[in-house]
Amino acid sequence: MAYEAVIGLEIHVQLNCSSKMFCDCPNRPGDDPNTNICPICLWLPGTVPMFSIETIEKATLACLGLNCEIQPLSAFDQKVYYYPDLPKGFQLSQHHMPLAKGGYVEIIDENKKPKKLRLHHVHMEEDVAKLVHETEGRTPISLVDFNRAGTPLIEIVTEPCMHNPHDAMEFLKTLRREIRYTGSAECSMEQGTMRCDANISLRPEGSEELNTKVEIKNMNSIHNVGDAIAYEIKRQTESLNNGEPIVLHTRLWNPEKRITTAMRAKAEGPCVPDPAVSQIVVTDEWLKKIAARLPEMPNRKISRFVAQYGLMHDEAVQMSSEIELSAYFEAVVKSGPSPRTAASWISTQLIPAMKEQGYEFKDLSVTPAQFAGLISMLEKDKINSNSARVVLAKLFETSRTPEEIVEQFGFMQVSDMDALESIVKQVIEKNPSAVENYKNGNKKSTGFLIGQAMKLSKGKANPKRLQEIFKEKLI
């Protein structure tokens, strides 16, 4: 029997607020264990949580970026369960009255067509502490780091509207981009500021029923999410074909063995309204002020880049992938270079150089004016591509202009026809066999001859004009 997968995702996103959700302790991942704690986030008896205004602001911005409908009234519940990282026995979450409902994320599906993937709701909740498993001598021990306890989160719950790993991975990529644009979170699965659980079930192809689902946890990258879903679809298909029932439970993804393994039975504790945290009232006036802080979102920016700058769709997607990148691109283009040349050099030359040297756009030392000057010199044939790459590398080391660097190191391209014809003549005289091969129909010999000419000119010759001269001379 043919089966169709039904996939829903639950994504926890850590908001980049300066403090925790219910106290003034710093929200700083990476600090020494148990240094950012107080009686409230230690959940000591008698403490009263103080809800952070920054949390509701950043959570609302994220929801607006995901096209959600903000609810006028939301409230916190006690999600009751016991685990060593939750010693008070419950987690403050929004089970019955979430902050936002609905919403969608638009992706490009496997058939290269746009598809809207729907959200069910988005709610706020506090994060729990972190268990650290170590060995003391031969004895395994578990320690608790409360730095993470009380960190502000939003949980994004999708509808069961995905049917393959591709859609799930594209959803996460787009979701990450949209939320980063709002400035509410860093959304790094590798660093733990975005975590994803996947719920997968199978049903006969063409059916509309929802069958027993299995939850997968412990996926720390988007590729791992795709691999885990693909494996689980295969595992459940084999189980159904063998007549084995699917049992509701939670599994873990093992990235080394590339399999899922059973973790525990799925059990939901009760959720009861919390009396210590007041209900949250969102007025139209306040919501308008928050919405005014929302930047131009990626989909709109992509359409504008295509219309305004003549970029191809893929180029516009690349230039809109990060808000800092899009601002850098527009600043470069405003200085005069061709938008498509600028986009090409940013994606193929600047970004790889930045990764190699550990830069991000927010701290990039190469200014848009410097980069624009480099592209303009390239477009005007003042330097060739090879020299431009060398100049770009030097721009990371100095505040000087590209023009100054070109003059200092003698990178100015040779375009004078008399000088180029002299170089071509010398190359032809020194390489008679390559010339003969060209005349016998081996056009690849032109590449060898041009390479020799570039070598003779110490990389300064204009390769376009060299090619024209060689074709003329070798007819």
MOWO-V22455 format. One record per residue. RES is the residue in three letters. PHI is phi in whole degrees, -180 to 180 (NA if undefined). PSI is psi as a letter, one per 30 degrees, with the letter a starting at -180 (NA if undefined). Layout:
RES:PHI:PSI ; RES:PHI:PSI
This chain:
MET:NA:k ; ALA:-87:k ; TYR:-119:l ; GLU:-115:k ; ALA:-81:k ; VAL:-121:k ; ILE:-125:k ; GLY:-128:k ; LEU:-118:k ; GLU:-124:j ; ILE:-116:k ; HIS:-96:k ; VAL:-119:k ; GLN:-83:j ; LEU:-73:k ; ASN:-89:h ; CYS:-70:l ; SER:-72:f ; SER:-128:l ; LYS:-75:l ; MET:-72:e ; PHE:-124:g ; CYS:-155:l ; ASP:-93:g ; CYS:-64:k ; PRO:-62:k ; ASN:-99:i ; ARG:-130:j ; PRO:-61:k ; GLY:101:f ; ASP:-70:l ; ASP:-56:k ; PRO:-54:k ; ASN:57:h ; THR:-105:f ; ASN:-109:i ; ILE:-139:l ; CYS:-154:l ; PRO:-56:e ; ILE:-70:e ; CYS:-79:f ; LEU:-87:f ; TRP:60:h ; LEU:-76:k ; PRO:-58:k ; GLY:90:f ; THR:-80:l ; VAL:-121:k ; PRO:-68:k ; MET:-120:j ; PHE:-69:k ; SER:-85:k ; ILE:-67:e ; GLU:-62:e ; THR:-63:e ; ILE:-67:e ; GLU:-66:e ; LYS:-72:e ; ALA:-64:e ; THR:-66:e ; LEU:-59:e ; ALA:-62:e ; CYS:-65:e ; LEU:-63:e ; GLY:-65:f ; LEU:-101:g ; ASN:64:h ; CYS:-84:l ; GLU:-100:j ; ILE:-71:k ; GLN:-84:k ; PRO:-65:f ; LEU:-138:k ; SER:-137:l ; ALA:-154:l ; PHE:-98:k ; ASP:-121:l ; GLN:-93:j ; LYS:-86:j ; VAL:-87:k ; TYR:-165:l ; TYR:-120:k ; TYR:-157:l ; PRO:-56:f ; ASP:-85:g ; LEU:-138:i ; PRO:-67:f ; LYS:-77:f ; GLY:89:g ; PHE:-155:l ; GLN:-116:k ; LEU:-79:j ; SER:-146:l ; GLN:-113:i ; HIS:-85:e ; HIS:-88:e ; MET:-131:i ; PRO:-73:l ; LEU:-65:e ; ALA:-144:l ; LYS:-126:l ; GLY:68:a ; GLY:102:l ; TYR:-160:l ; VAL:-128:k ; GLU:-99:k ; ILE:-120:l ; ILE:-106:k ; ASP:-81:a ; GLU:-64:f ; ASN:-94:g ; LYS:65:g ; LYS:-114:k ; PRO:-69:k ; LYS:-143:k ; LYS:-94:k ; LEU:-104:k ; ARG:-87:k ; LEU:-99:k ; HIS:-87:e ; HIS:-165:l ; VAL:-131:k ; HIS:-129:l ; MET:-93:l ; GLU:-161:l ; GLU:-86:k ; ASP:-80:l ; VAL:-96:l ; ALA:-69:l ; LYS:-117:k ; LEU:-87:k ; VAL:-116:j ; HIS:-98:k ; GLU:-135:l ; THR:-125:k ; GLU:-110:j ; GLY:70:c ; ARG:-105:g ; THR:-98:k ; PRO:-72:k ; ILE:-131:l ; SER:-124:k ; LEU:-111:l ; VAL:-118:k ; ASP:-104:j ; PHE:-89:g ; ASN:-57:e ; ARG:-81:f ; ALA:-60:k ; GLY:89:g ; THR:-61:k ; PRO:-72:k ; LEU:-125:l ; ILE:-119:k ; GLU:-111:k ; ILE:-103:j ; VAL:-111:j ; THR:-86:l ; GLU:-72:l ; PRO:-77:i ; CYS:-117:g ; MET:-108:l ; HIS:-131:g ; ASN:-158:l ; PRO:-60:e ; HIS:-58:e ; ASP:-62:e ; ALA:-64:e ; MET:-67:e ; GLU:-65:e ; PHE:-59:e ; LEU:-66:e ; LYS:-61:e ; THR:-70:e ; LEU:-58:e ; ARG:-59:e ; ARG:-64:e ; GLU:-63:e ; ILE:-70:e ; ARG:-60:e ; TYR:-60:e ; THR:-72:f ; GLY:80:g ; SER:-88:f ; ALA:-161:l ; GLU:-88:f ; CYS:55:h ; SER:-109:j ; MET:-68:e ; GLU:-64:e ; GLN:-95:f ; GLY:86:g ; THR:-86:f ; MET:-141:k ; ARG:-128:k ; CYS:-129:k ; ASP:-113:k ; ALA:-117:k ; ASN:-111:k ; ILE:-125:k ; SER:-138:l ; LEU:-120:k ; ARG:-143:l ; PRO:-58:k ; GLU:-57:k ; GLY:95:f ; SER:-82:l ; GLU:-112:f ; GLU:-75:l ; LEU:-107:k ; ASN:-99:a ; THR:-60:k ; LYS:-103:l ; VAL:-124:k ; GLU:-97:k ; ILE:-118:k ; LYS:-120:l ; ASN:70:h ; MET:-114:j ; ASN:-109:g ; SER:-157:l ; ILE:-65:e ; HIS:-64:e ; ASN:-64:e ; VAL:-60:e ; GLY:-62:e ; ASP:-66:e ; ALA:-65:e ; ILE:-64:e ; ALA:-61:e ; TYR:-66:e ; GLU:-66:e ; ILE:-61:e ; LYS:-64:e ; ARG:-64:e ; GLN:-68:e ; THR:-61:e ; GLU:-63:e ; SER:-63:e ; LEU:-66:e ; ASN:-66:f ; ASN:-91:g ; GLY:78:g ; GLU:-92:k ; PRO:-72:l ; ILE:-87:k ; VAL:-107:k ; LEU:-63:j ; HIS:-166:l ; THR:-110:k ; ARG:-124:l ; LEU:-111:k ; TRP:-93:k ; ASN:-104:j ; PRO:-68:f ; GLU:-77:e ; LYS:-86:f ; ARG:59:h ; ILE:-139:l ; THR:-100:k ; THR:-129:k ; ALA:-64:k ; MET:-110:e ; ARG:-163:l ; ALA:-71:k ; LYS:-84:j ; ALA:-135:k ; GLU:-103:k ; GLY:-81:l ; PRO:-71:l ; CYS:-122:j ; VAL:-120:k ; PRO:-55:k ; ASP:-91:k ; PRO:-82:f ; ALA:-89:f ; VAL:-111:k ; SER:-67:l ; GLN:-65:l ; ILE:-103:k ; VAL:-106:k ; VAL:-107:j ; THR:-90:l ; ASP:-61:e ; GLU:-63:e ; TRP:-65:e ; LEU:-64:e ; LYS:-64:e ; LYS:-66:e ; ILE:-69:e ; ALA:-62:e ; ALA:-67:f ; ARG:-84:f ; LEU:-73:k ; PRO:-77:l ; GLU:-64:k ; MET:-81:l ; PRO:-54:e ; ASN:-61:e ; ARG:-67:e ; LYS:-66:e ; ILE:-59:e ; SER:-62:e ; ARG:-68:e ; PHE:-62:e ; VAL:-66:e ; ALA:-74:e ; GLN:-82:e ; TYR:-111:f ; GLY:71:g ; LEU:-74:l ; MET:-69:l ; HIS:-59:e ; ASP:-63:e ; GLU:-65:e ; ALA:-65:e ; VAL:-62:e ; GLN:-63:e ; MET:-72:f ; SER:-107:g ; SER:-67:f ; GLU:-135:k ; ILE:-66:e ; GLU:-69:e ; LEU:-64:e ; SER:-64:e ; ALA:-66:e ; TYR:-65:e ; PHE:-58:e ; GLU:-66:e ; ALA:-65:e ; VAL:-65:e ; VAL:-64:e ; LYS:-64:f ; SER:-87:f ; GLY:122:f ; PRO:-66:l ; SER:-61:k ; PRO:-57:e ; ARG:-71:e ; THR:-66:e ; ALA:-61:e ; ALA:-62:e ; SER:-64:e ; TRP:-72:e ; ILE:-64:e ; SER:-76:e ; THR:-96:f ; GLN:-119:e ; LEU:-69:e ; ILE:-62:e ; PRO:-59:e ; ALA:-65:e ; MET:-63:e ; LYS:-63:e ; GLU:-63:e ; GLN:-100:g ; GLY:78:g ; TYR:-97:l ; GLU:-120:l ; PHE:-62:e ; LYS:-69:f ; ASP:-124:g ; LEU:-68:k ; SER:-81:f ; VAL:-79:j ; THR:-75:l ; PRO:-56:e ; ALA:-65:e ; GLN:-63:e ; PHE:-66:e ; ALA:-63:e ; GLY:-62:e ; LEU:-64:e ; ILE:-64:e ; SER:-63:e ; MET:-63:e ; LEU:-67:e ; GLU:-68:f ; LYS:-89:g ; ASP:62:g ; LYS:-77:f ; ILE:-136:l ; ASN:-97:l ; SER:-62:e ; ASN:-62:e ; SER:-66:e ; ALA:-61:e ; ARG:-65:e ; VAL:-66:e ; VAL:-63:e ; LEU:-59:e ; ALA:-60:e ; LYS:-73:f ; LEU:-65:f ; PHE:-71:f ; GLU:-107:f ; THR:-148:l ; SER:-98:g ; ARG:-70:l ; THR:-78:l ; PRO:-58:e ; GLU:-61:e ; GLU:-66:e ; ILE:-67:e ; VAL:-60:e ; GLU:-68:e ; GLN:-63:e ; PHE:-100:g ; GLY:67:h ; PHE:-89:f ; MET:-58:k ; GLN:-71:k ; VAL:-87:j ; SER:-120:f ; ASP:-63:k ; MET:-63:e ; ASP:-63:e ; ALA:-65:e ; LEU:-68:e ; GLU:-64:e ; SER:-65:e ; ILE:-65:e ; VAL:-61:e ; LYS:-59:e ; GLN:-64:e ; VAL:-66:e ; ILE:-62:e ; GLU:-67:e ; LYS:-86:f ; ASN:-131:i ; PRO:-63:e ; SER:-67:e ; ALA:-66:e ; VAL:-63:e ; GLU:-66:e ; ASN:-60:e ; TYR:-62:e ; LYS:-68:f ; ASN:-89:g ; GLY:106:f ; ASN:-87:i ; LYS:-69:f ; LYS:-66:f ; SER:-62:f ; THR:-60:e ; GLY:-61:e ; PHE:-64:e ; LEU:-66:e ; ILE:-64:e ; GLY:-60:e ; GLN:-66:e ; ALA:-67:e ; MET:-64:e ; LYS:-63:e ; LEU:-65:e ; SER:-89:g ; LYS:60:h ; GLY:80:g ; LYS:-96:f ; ALA:-69:k ; ASN:-78:j ; PRO:-64:e ; LYS:-64:e ; ARG:-72:e ; LEU:-60:e ; GLN:-61:e ; GLU:-62:e ; ILE:-68:e ; PHE:-60:e ; LYS:-62:e ; GLU:-67:e ; LYS:-76:f ; LEU:-100:g ; ILE:-66:NA
